[in-house]
């Protein structure tokens, strides 16, 4: 169960490191291997960066589902309107 709690964070860090390494290696790949392999490495870095952003959004969504923010009150009075069942509107 603890593994699933940190899964998005670990995947986000892994894809960030891979994207940064691929982006740094792109210059050398362009010079020594040619344009085609350089574009492959650049697109792979872009995909890893997109996966990093995706896992960040999934982590935020999961954290909001588990710990919803407190209800905000009216901007004039600051009071929270409550329904009959005790939940905020």
HELIX and SHEET records of a PDB file:
HELIX    1   1 UNK A    2  UNK A   33  1                                  32    
HELIX    2   2 UNK A   35  UNK A   66  1                                  32    
END                                                                             
